[in-house]
């Protein structure tokens, strides 16, 4: 059988999925690459892979897409790895520097700025040292492992998943397993089971991960992240896409 090409995110939030893939037979049926979220999405858009754990905003760039399985990278409330860091209250921000590794989180920030906080700062892409601003009214979006231990370093910190829940009352889906073509049902089922295997063995995975004095990895992987693609999360995903279209 021809191997199915899969791109997955390289951040810690994906490690339970990777554990499941690498400890089940599905690993022998795929070609797996690990990428930052924006590259993961681009590979799917360019048809270099068949399935990607992609930021959900990137589905708007796909002529055809379908969700594979019943798992995602999501959160119901604070996720503790997707933030706006600021030196001032969000209402006083005049410039927001976007994360070069992100698609969905930059768009989530834009949606919240417009619809929840109702402010219109200047948005800056590709800022040099974008996450190292000392300007009082310049804030920045940052996602993933680079945010670990950073909450104490800024006077104003906004967890975007938590802010989304305050705005909509719904959980949030940052990334889902998306295919750009129909995937055989038997493979999709086996793949989904391998992901579940990884989630069921997070305790074993945690023993392999390095400990950090400034970040609770167990709380993050066991409680902050919510990996089940529930009906509420599917509803939130489509609502988010509608908000992006209206930006």
N, C-alpha and C positions, 0 to 999 in steps of 0.2 A: 504494500500500500504506500502511496506517495505520502511523505510526511507533511503534516500541516504546520505551516510557519506561524509562529506566535511571538509577539513582542509584549513584554511585561515591564512594568515600572521597576526601577532599581532601588526605590526607597524602602525603608524599614516597614512601611505599612503593607507592603506586598509580600514580605517574607513568609507569613503563614501560607499564602498561596504557593509560593515557590517551594516551601517545605513539602507540601502535598504533591506537587508535580514531580519533585525530585525523589520522592519516596514511594511512588507508585509506578505502575507499568506504563502510564501515559507518556512518561519521559522518552520512551523508545519510539513513540509515534509522532513526535514533534521535532521541529527545529526551533529552539528557544533563544531569543536575544533579549538582553536587559538594557533598558534605555531610560532617559529622563522622560517625563510625561509628554512634552511637546514633540520629541523625536519619535516616541511610540506612536503618537497620533499620525505624524507625517508618514511613517512607514505604511500605515493602514490606508491612508489617503492615496499614496503612490502605488498601492497594490504590491508592496514588497513583502507583506505578510497577509495571512488570511484572517487572523484574530489578533486583536490588541486589547490590552487593559488600558483603555484610552480615556483621557479627560472627556466627560460627556459633551462639553461644548464643541468638541471636534466632530461630532456626528453631523453637524450642520454643513460640513465640507465633504460629506460622503454622499454620492448619488444613491447608494443603497446601503442600509445598515440594519442589522438585527442583533438583539441581545442574545448572548450565549449563556445558558445556565441561570442559576439563581443566586449568584454572589456578586459582590461589588466592593468598592472602597467607599464607605459611607459613614455617617454619624448621625445620632439623634441628640442634638445639642453640641456642646463643645467637643472639638476633635483634637485640639492641642497640637496641631502641626500645620495649620493654615491661618495666617494672621495678616492684619495690617498693624505694623509697628509705627508708633508716632510719638513725636515730642510735644504734641498738643492734642486737645480734644478734637475728635473727628470733625466736629462742626466748624472748626477753625482751620482745617487743612486747606492749603491753597494749591499744593502740588502732590501728586501721588505717583511714585515710581513703581512700575509694574515688574513682576518677576519674569525674567527671561526664560525660565524653565516651565512656565505655567501657561495653560490656556483657560481651563475652567475657573481657576481661582481668580485670575485677572478679570474674567467676565463676571464672576460672582461679586467681586469688589465693585465693578461698574454698576451692576444691577442694584446693589445695596446703596451705593452713593446716590443714584438717581431716584429710587423708589422708596427707600426706607429712611435714609438720612437726609435726602432731598438737598444735596449739595453738588456743586459742579467744579471740583478742582481740576487743574490742568493735569492731564495724564501723560506720563513720560515713559517711553519705551527705550530700551538699550542705554539706560543711564550708566555712565562709568561709575564703578563702585556703588551701584544702585542701593545696596543695603547698608551703606555707611554714611548716612546723611546726618549732619549736625544742624541743618536749617530748622528753625523752630516750627515752621508751618509746612514742612515737607515730610510726608510719610511714605512708607513703602510696603508693598505686598511681598510676603515670602512664604514658601511652602516647604514641606518635607523635612528631612533630617537636619537641614541647616537651621531650622528654627529651634531645635532642642536646646533647652537651657537659656533661651533668650528672653523669656517673658519678664524676668526681673530687671532687664537692662533698659527698659523704656517705660516712661511714666504712663503712657496710654497704649493699651494692647487690645486689639479686637479680634476675637476668634470668629472667623467668617461663618463657620457652620452654626455656631451659637447665635450669631446675629441673624442668619437666614431663618432659623427656627423662631426667633422673636418676631420676625417680619411675617412669616407665612404660617407658623404653627406646624410645619412639616420637618421631617428629617432631611438630610441632604445626601446626594450621590456625587462624589467627586470623580470617580472613574468606574467604568463597567467593562465587562468582557464583551467586546463588540466585534462582529464579523462583517466583512464587506461583501460577502457572498454566502449563499446557502451552505451550511455545514452539515455533514451526515449526522443524523440523529443519534446513532449509536456512539459516535465519537463524542458528540456534545454531552451526552449523558455520562460517559466515562470521565471526560474532562471535569465535569461538574463534581463528580464523586471524588476526584483527586483533590480538588480545592477544599471540599468538605473534610477530607482526611487531614489536610494541613491545619485547618481551623480546629479540628478535634485534638490536635497534638501541639497546641500552642505552648503548653507547659514544658514540653520537651524542647521546643524551639527556643524558649526563653533561656534555658540553661546554656545554649550555644552562643547567645548574643552577649556582647561586652556590656558590663555594668557601667552606668553613668551616675556620677554623684548629683548631677543637676537635672536629671530627667527620669521619671518613673516609667520604665519600659513595660513593666507588667501591666500597670494601669492603662497604658496606651493601647497595647495589643489585646488586652482582655476586656476593657470597658469603654474606652473613649471611641475606638473604631467599632463600627457596626457593619458586619460583612454580609448580612442577609439582604437580598434585594426584595424587600417587602412591597406590598401594593402601595403603601404610603410613599415609599422611596421611588417607585415607578411614577407615581403621580407628581412627586416633587421634581423628578428628572424632566418630565415633559413641561411642567410649569416653568422651570428654569430656562429651558430652550425657548419657550414663548417670550419670556422676559428679554433674553438675548436678542431675539429677532426684533424686539421693539426698541432696542437701544438706539 
